[in-house]
Amino acid sequence: MSLLEYSGPSTFYTELAELPLPLSANFIAGDLIRVTYSVRDHERNIKRSLTKTFPLITDHEISYATSHDSSEIKAFATSPSKSRQAILREVTNGSTTNRFVEVWSGTQIEASLDVTKYHDVFHTDDFLSSLSFSPSESSLIYTAEAKIDSHDDDPSRDPYPKFRYTPHFGEQSRTKKRPTIFLFRWTKSSMSTRVAKQDISLFALSQTQSTEIPILFGQATFATEDLIFAAGFEHTKDGRLLGVKGCFNRPMGIWELRLPESGSLAGTPLGARISCNSLKLTPSERSCRSPRVLYDDNRTPIKLFWLSNPVGGAHASCVSLESRDLKTNSNKVLVDTVIEPTPENDFPGLYPEYTLPSSPFLHRGKHVYIVLQSLWRSRTTVLFIDTESGTITDETKIHPDEPMYSWNVLATDNKMRVVCSRSTPTTPSDVLLGYFNQRGDLSWKVLDRPVLSGEAESALRDLTASIIPIGARPPTETLVIQSKKASARPGPKPICVTTPHGGPHATSTTAFSPATAALALEGYTLSLPNYTGSMGFGEKYITKLLGHCGSMDVEDVVESVEELIRLGISEPGRQVVQGGSHGGFLAAHLIGQHPHLFNAAVMRNPVISVGELTASDIPDWLHSEFGLPFMPSTLLTPASFQTLFAASPIAHVDRVRAPVLLLLGEDDLRVVPTQGMRLYHALKGREGTVEMLVFPKESHPLEGVEAARVSWEAGRDWFKAFAEGRLGA
């Protein structure tokens, strides 16, 4: 009989997971707000895009909203005047996919081109995506994968380019190897509202100057008609592209690209490469990304801003905001790294998303601000950063007895309005419009709220969330979610599920998580500890973990369990643990180092034997995080392997008593599946209680619609079977 028995679908999980998740927003023509959502469709087993349009009656009053499926639209941007929209569209018909670049003026197409034969997929992720209008609104730049000429139709021609090794961008980016900025231009005519194909040009941009190390460009934005700023990703000296997902420390910089004169491009075929003069603007020891241009009232570019981290070391750390005066060409640090917050100033430093919002600027009186969300301990908040002084204000600070909202900035109109989303552990995401009232204060108007069934709404009202400081190991704290009814019942306390986050440099926040809320609705208490190494607490506590993974983070989590027991929130003998990636590493350590603390464990793509992780897309991680030096020429020696083995969960496998469920993605490039399999076979060989599910075509997060659902159901059923300690004792 299988150890894992299916108890059926969860209506709560399905309903909560299918709630639209707001991802981005745009202001259109001054009186429309367009919000794009991601929607999980369990019936079709796909993720869909949904767009809602909110007409504005006044600056802050909204008419009825309309919505439509926008899954064909891969990227969308509005022009500086807000009168035009750019769309990158993919249309699939059977096994054939066609790609189109479209420019709309109001409700009419102004220019359109089928670009399928000129390049491969559009790049629309946070790392490579570009979609920017020129100031005159007659050109666009975007990022796409360059084609490689394989000469399949002529066997006598050179076959080697088709098979020559080309590094890719790592986890979830296996097919991204040759990102290229494309320039799309169109010439309007008074004879027609739609530009003829002969009046459209398309160019692939390349550098005029050769560089010692190849540079791959993305995140491009126009400054003037012939000046572009972009992020340039660099190969390492040993020919790698280190994985970028979740990594803020990659060799990359901000570059200036100058287009050739328009007259010199006349007659150039569609899709042809043109050379640009290039200049790197940032130092090699800084990892710089996300260029954003600030214009004055005359649409003259005056400043350039970007995000910056050190190259190497911790894969994520406190972020600096830097700027360049485009008149004097001088750079400065606007917001520097914060080593440790103080009682007088508890600002922990900047911990934003990988990129700045596409339109990050707001004007308030005579001041211009960059608006972004940033981690501040266990929540994300909206910060205004003065573009001159770097002064920071927390615009969504929580006051006593207020909900513990975490916020996301979706867009500004680059004037006086901003669209954000917010949620708590027990309330799904609202979408709000922020605007300045007559006194200059920031006010909020709800644009959209999720629609829940009465049963789900009632069930969520029974949940409560709190942040518990772990006083013995500051600044560690844990986010606790529990059922008021279940916690108040006489008898044993509810089973407590400890869920350390991955990374290790990440953070569990007060944002709504369908999977977490659904598990709490099953009657469990959830504890999500932010241990040493978590972001949002100051740089000191990120670097403090380096060289101590597997000990300091483990003991922080153990102390969080013991603190909840002391507070009466949970009790001994009713503890289980789950985690993914580094969270799985911690779960495996916890059941090995503390074999009687947890009755069961669930692990998603866990790190089990660090020294055997050299096939990862981030080979530097296993050195830097464990206190070993890393250079492109670094090889794993017997001595370093011994250090890594001693810090690995596999070193404690003989002490494991808890039943273990492993959930692995077959295509995981970050923590290769052999890591989890290593633990599976080790436990099997020791007659341990272990089960493993392997998901084809799934990568590190297991975030496909079916994989996420089955993973959640499997964890629930594993805890149902073993949380009481029947086999784990």
N, C-alpha and C positions, 0 to 999 in steps of 0.2 A: 504494500500500500504506500502511496506517495505521502511524504511528510507534509506537503503543501496541498491542501484541499480547498477548492474554490467555493466560497460562500455566497457568490452572486454579485451582481453589480450594485453600486451605491448610487442612489438617486441624488444624494447631496453632492458627491464628487462630480457626477456628470453635469449637474446644473451649474455648480460653481466654476468648473473648468471651462464651460461653454460661454461664460459671461464675456462680452467684448472687452478687450484690454486696450486702452488708448495708447497709441505709439507716437503719433506726431500730429502736428496741426499746421495750418497755413491761413493767413489772412488774404482774402481775394477782393480786389476792387474796393476795398474800404468798408464794405457793408456785408461781407460774408465771412464766416469762419468755417473752414473745412477740417474735420478731425478724422484721422485714419485709425482704425482699430484692427487688432488681430483676433480672429474668432476660431476656436477649435470646433470642428464638426465631427462628432463621433460616428454619426451614421455613414458619412462618406469617408471617414478616416483621413481628413485633410485639414490643413489650416487655411482659412480664407481671410481675405481683406475686406473690411467693411468701411465705407466712408459715409459720414453724416455731415450735412451742411446746415449751418445755423445762420439764418438771416438776422442782421442787426437792425432794429428799428431806430435806436439811438446808440450812443457809444457803449451802452451797457444793458440795453433792453433787447430781448431776443424774441423773434417770432417762432413759429413751429419749425421743427427740424425735418429734413428729408434724408433718407438713407438709401444706399445701393451697394451691391457687391462690386468691389473694385480689385478683384484678384489679378486681373490682367495688368494692372498698373504697378510697375515695380519701383518707380520713383516719381515724385511730383514736386514741382517748385514754382513759386510765383516770381514774377519780375519785380525790379525795384519800384515801378509805378503801380504794381498790383493789378495791372490791366491785362497781363499775359500770364499764361501758365505753360510750363514745360512738362511733358509726360514721357517717360520711358515705358513702353508697353511691350509685353510679350503675349502673343496669341498662339495657342496650341490647338492644332487640328489633327487628331490622331497622333501619329508619331512625329509629326512635323511642328516645329516651333519657329515662328517668325517674329522678328524684333523691329519695332518702329520707334523713331523719334518724332514727337509731335509738339508743335507750338500752337496754342490756342489763344485767340483774342476774343474775349467774351465767350460767346457760345459757338464761335466759328473756328475751324482749323485755318491757321494762317500759313503753316508750313508743315510738311510731313515727308518722311523718307523711310522706306524699308531698308534697314541697315544690316539685314541678316547675312549678306554675303561679304560684308566688310569687316566684321568682327564677331566674336562669340558672345557669351552672356554679358549682360550689364552687371556691373559690380555696385550693389546698393547696400552693402553692410557698413557698419560704423568705421571700419578700418580703411576702406578704399574708396568709398562712395564720393562722387562729385556730381553736382547738378547746379550750374550757376549761369545766370544771364550776364552778358556784358552790360555796361552802363547804357549803351544805345538801344539795348534790347533787340539787337540784330544778330547776336551770336550766342551760342551755348557751349559749355564744356561739360563733359560727363566722362565717367570711367567705365571701360569695358575690357574684356579679355581679348587680347590680340589673337588673330588666327595664325596658325603655322601652316605653311605650304608643304603638304605631305607628298605631292606629285603622284598620288595614287593612280592617276590616269596615264602616267608615263613611267613604266618600270625602268627605263634607261637612265632616268635622272637620279640625282643624289638622294638616297633613302635615309641618310643618317639624321637630318634635322628632325624627322618624325620621332626618332627614338632617343635622341640625345637627352641626357639627364638635365632636367630643369627643376630646381627646388620650388616647393610650394609654400603657402603661408600657414600650413599647419592645421590643427584641429578645426574641423568644419570648413576648411578652405583648401581641401586637397586639389581642387580643379583650378585654383587661383595661382597662376604661375607668371603670367605676362600682363599684368594690369597696365592699361594704356589710357592716357587722356586723349579724348577725341574732341575736335573743334567742329561744331555744326554751325554753318552760316547760311543766311537766306537774305535775298534782296527783294524788298517789297516793290510792287508796281501799282500805279494808279489804275491800271486796266482790269485788275482782278483782286478780290479779297484773298485769294489763295495763291501762294507763290508757286510758280511752275518749277518742275524738277531741274531745268537747266539753270535756274537762278538759285539753286541750293548747292552748297559745297560741304564736303566732309574731309577732315584731315586727322591723321594720327600724329600726335606730337612726340618728338624725340629730342635729345640733347645734341647741340652742335659740338660741344666739347666732350671728348671721351674722358671717363673717370677710371681710376685704378680699380675701384670696386663698383660693380653694377648698381645703378640706382633705379628703383621702380617707383613711379609717382601715383599718387591718389590724393583725395581730399582737396581737390583743386578749387580755387575760387578766383573770379575776375576781380581786378582792382581798377584797371582802365581797359580801353579797347585792345591794347597790345601787351598788357602786363597781367600775369597770372601768378598767384602764390599757391604752392602745393606742398604736401608732405612727401619726402623722399625716403623710401625704405631701402636700407643697405644690406647687401649680402655680407656675411662674415668672411674673414680671410680664408676660412676652410670651405667656402662655397655653399654655406647654408643660408636659408631664410629661417630664423628662429620663429616659432609659433607666436602669433600676435594676440590671439584671443585671451583676454584677462591679463595681458602683460603690458605694463607701462614703461618697460626698461629696454626696449629694443633700439638698436642703432638706426636712427632716423633723424631727419632734420627738416627745417623749413627752407624751401627753395623759391627763388624768383625765376620765373620763366618769361622770356620776352619773345613775343611772336614776330615773325618776319613781316615786312610791309605787305599790305594787302595786294598791291599791284604786282608783286613778285610771284603771287600764287595763281594768277590768271591762267586758266587752261590746265591746272593740275587735276588729274583724275580723282574721282570720288574714292575716298578711303586711303589715298596715298600718304606716305609719311613726309612730314616737313620738320625742319630742324629749328630749334629754339635756342637762343643764348640762355645759359643758366648760371645761377650764382647761389651758393649755399649761404644762408644768413645766420645760422646758429652753430655753436661749437660742437665738436665731435663727442665731447663727454656728456652731452645732454641729449635725451630722447625727446624730440619736439614734434608736435602734431596739432591738427585742428586749427589751421589759420583762419582768422576772421578779420574782415576789413571794416573799419569805421570811416564813414564819409562825413563831410561837413554839409551845411545846408545847400551848398552849390554842387553837391555830388562829386566833390573832389576827395579822393582818398587821403586821409590824414594819419591814420594809425593802423597798425597790424597787431593782432593779439594771437597768442597761441598757448597751449599747455605744455609743460615741461617736467621731466623727471630725470634722475641720473641714469646713465646707461649702465647696465649690469646690476648686481646685488639683488635685493628683494624684487620679485616680479611685479609688485605694485607697492606704491609708497605715497607719501604726502606729495601733492602736486603743486608746482609753482605756476603762476600766471605771469607771462612775460609779454612785452610789447616792443614795437619798433616805431619810432617817429619817422614817417615817410618823407618828411621834409629834410631832416638832418641825417637820416639813416643811422640813428643811434638806437641801440637796444637797451632795455632796462627790465629788471624784475619788479613787477607791480605787486604781486603777492608772493612772499617767500615761504619756504618750508617752516612749519611750526614744529619744534622739537617736542615740546610738552606744554599743554595748557597750564595756566596759572589761576589761582583763586580770583585774581583781579581781572583776568581775561581768559575765559574758558573756551575761546575759539580753538579748535584742535588742528586747524589747517584745512587746506582744500582737498576734498576727496570727491571730485565730480565723476561723471561718466567718462568713457574713453575720449569722447569728443564734446566740444561745446555745442549748445543748441545752434541750429543752422542760422537762425536770426537771433542773436543774443542781446541786442542793445535796446535800452529803454531810456527815454528822456524824462527827467523830472526837474522842472525849473531850469536852471542853467547847467545842471549836471547831467552827464551821460553815464549810464551804468551798464555793466555786463551782468546779465541775469543767468543764474545756473542753479541746479540743485546740487547739494553736497552732503556727504555723510557727516553727521555730528553725533558721535557716539552711536546709539542703536536706532537712529532714524535719519531720514534725509529731509533737508529743509531747503527753502529757497533763499539764496543769498543775492544781495545787490552789491556789486563791486564798483566803486567809483573809478572811471577810466583814467582820471588824472592822478588821484592821490592813493588809490588802492584801498581806501577805507571800505570796510565790510559791514553791512547790516544784515541781520537775520530777520527776514520779513515774515516768517511763519513760525516764530518761536512759540513753544507750547507754554501756556499758563496753567496754574493749578486747576484741576477738575475739567480740563479740556481734553478732547480725544487726542490720542497719540498719533496724529497724522504723519505719514511720510509723503513727501511731495515729489513730483516730477515736472520739470519745465518742458512744455511741448513746443512753444513758439512765442515770439513777440511780433508786433507789427513794426518794430524798429522805431516806434514813436512813444506811445503812452499806454499800450495794452499788452497783456501777456495771457497766454492760455496754459493752464497747468492741470495735472490730475493729482488726486490725493486719495489715500486709503488708510485704513488701520488694519490690524490683524483680524478684526471681526467685521469690517465693513468694506465691501468691494469699491473699486475706483469710481469717484465722481470726476467730472470734467468741469473746470471753472474758468471764468473770464476774470482776470484782474485788471483794474483800471484805477486811475487817480481821480479822487473826488475833488470837489471845489477847494477843499482845504489842502490838497496835495497829498492826502493820505491814501494808501493802497486799500481798495475795497474789492470784494469778491462777489461774483454772481455765478450761481450754479447753472451750467449749460446742459448737463446731461447726468442722469443717475441711472445705475443699472436696474433692470426690472427683475425682481425675484418672486418666486412663488411664496404664498403665505406661509407655507410650512418651513421653507428655508429661511425666510425673514424671521420667523418666530424662533427657530433653532439658533440662528446667529445671535439673537438678542440674549440668549442664555450664556453665551461665551463672554469671558472677561479677559483682558490682557493687562499685564503689568511688567515693569522692568525692575528686576531685583539685583541690587549691587552685591557682589561677592566680596565682602569686606576684607577677608583674609588675603585676597590676591588682587589688589586694585591694579588697573581700572576694570578688571573683568566684571561683566554683568551679564545677566541672562534674561531673555524675553520669555515670559511665562504666559501661556494661553490655557485656560481651563474652563470647564463647565461649572456654572454656579450651582446648578441642581446636583450634579454628580459629586461635587466637592462637599456639599452640605449633607449628603446622605450619611446615616449612621453606618458603622462598619468600616472595612478597609478603605483606605484612600484609593482614588483612581490610579491605574497604572500610569507611571510617568515615562514619557518618551523623550529621552535626551537626544537632540539633533544638532551636533556641532557642524558649522558650515565648512565648505571646502576652501581652497586657496593655497596656503592658509591666510593670505592677505585679502580677505573679503569681509563681509559683515552681514549678520542676520538683522534685518530691520523690521520696523513696525508696519511695513507695507503688507497688503493683503496677499496671501498665498492660498489658492484654492485647495492644494493638496494638504497644507497644514491645517487649514480651517476644517476641511472634511474629516481629517483624522481626529481633531478635537471634538467634532460632532459625533464621533463613534464612542465618546465617553472618556477619552484619554486626556491626561494633562500633558502639554507640550512644553519642553524647556529648550530654548535655542541660545546656548551660551556664546558670547563674544569674548573669546579667550585672548591671551597675549598674542600679538601678531595681527589682530583684527584692525581694519581701517576705521578711521573716524575718531581715534583717541590720541593722536599725536605720533610723530615719527619715532619717538623714543621706543614706543611699545611695538612698532613694526620691527625695528632692527634688534630689539631685545630677544626676539624669538630665534633669530638666525644662529644656527649652531646648536639649538636646543629643541628642535622638532622631535617629537616622540617622548619628551619628558616634561618640559614646561607647559606645553599646551595640554598634554594629558592630565597633569595635576590640576590645572585650572578647571578643566571639565569635571574632574572628580570632586573638587571643592564646591562646584556649582550644585552637584547632586547632593552633597552633604549639607549644604546651606538650605536647600529646599526641604530636606528632611528635618533640620533643626527648626525651621519656620512652620512645620506642620503642613506644608503644601503637598508633600509626598511622604512615603515611608519606606523603610528598608524592605527588601524582598519583593518590591513591586516596581522594579526598574527595568527598562529596556533601552536600547540605543540604536540609532540609525544614522547614516551619513553617506555622502558621496564624495569621491575624489579624496582630498585631504580630510574631509569629514569621515570618509570610509577608513582612511588611514588611522584616524583617532578612534573610531569604533573598534577596529581590529586591535589596536593597542589596549584599549580599555578592557576588553574581555580577556586579554592575555595577561596584562599587568595586574588587573583586579578581577580575578576569575569569579568571585562570589558577589560582585556588585550588581551585575546585569543578568537577567534571566534569558534574554534573547537579543539577537543583533541582526540588522538588515544593512547591507552595504551595496552601494552603487559604484561600480568601477573604482574600487579602492586601490590605493598604493599599499602594497604588501611587502615587497622586497626592493628597497630604494636602489640598491646597487645594480639591480637587473632592469632598471628603467631607462637604460641608455638609448632605447629605440624611440623614446618619446619625442614629440615635436618640440619640447622645451628641455633639451639635455642639460642646459645650464641650471635648471631648477634644483636638480638633485645635488649639485655642488653648493650653490649659493645658500640654499635654505638650510643646509646641514653643516655650514661653516667651513666648506672646502673651497679653495680658489678655483676659478674657471677662466680659461682662455680658449680661443678656437683650437689651439693645439693640445688641449688637455686630454689625457687618457686616464681611464680608471685603472689604478694600481691595486695590487693585493692589499696594501695598507689602507687605501681609501675605501676599498670594498668592505674591509673589516669594520671601519668606522660606520659606514652606511648600513651594514647588516645589523650592527648592534643597536642602531636607531630605528630599525624596522620592526613592524608587527610580527614578521615571520620568526624573529628571535624568541618570541614568547608563545609560539604555537602549542608547545607541549602543555601549557597551563590552561588552554581554552576549555571551558566547560559549557558555555552558552551555545544553544543551537544557532546556526548561522545561515542566513539566506543571502546569496550573492546575485546581483543583477548586473549583467555585463552587456555592453554594446560591441558588436562584432567589428565595427569600423572605427573604434576609438583610437585616435592618434595621440591623445594626451597621456592616458594611462592605458597602455596596451592590454588587451583582454587576458594575456598570459599572467598578468599580475593577480587578478581574481582567481584564475584557474590554479595558480600556485597554491593559494590558500585552500581552495576546494579539495585538491588532491592531497594536500598535507593533512587536512582534517579527516578526509576519507581514510587515509592510511593509518590514522590514529583512532579509528572507529568513532569519530566525532559525529554529531548530528548536523548535517549540512545539506543544503539544496541550492541549485543554481539555475537561473533562467538566463538565456543568451538571446539577444535581440538582433537579428540580421539587419544590415543597412542602418543601424543606429550608432551614433557616435557618443562622445563623452557625457552629454547631459541626459541622454535617454528622453528627449523632448518631443519625439514624434507622438502623434495623437494616441495611437494604440499603445505604443511602448510606455508612455507616461501613465496611461490609465491602468494597464496591466501591472506595471511596477507598483503603483499605489495599492491596487487590490492585493497584490502578493504580500506587500509589507503588512497590510491590515490583517490578512489571513494568517501570516506567520506569527504575529503578535497574539492573535486569538488563540492559536494553538499552544504557544509556549510562554506567554507573558506571565502566567501564574507560576512558572518555574517547575512544571511537571517533569520535564526531561532535563532541565538545565541545572537541577540541584546537585 
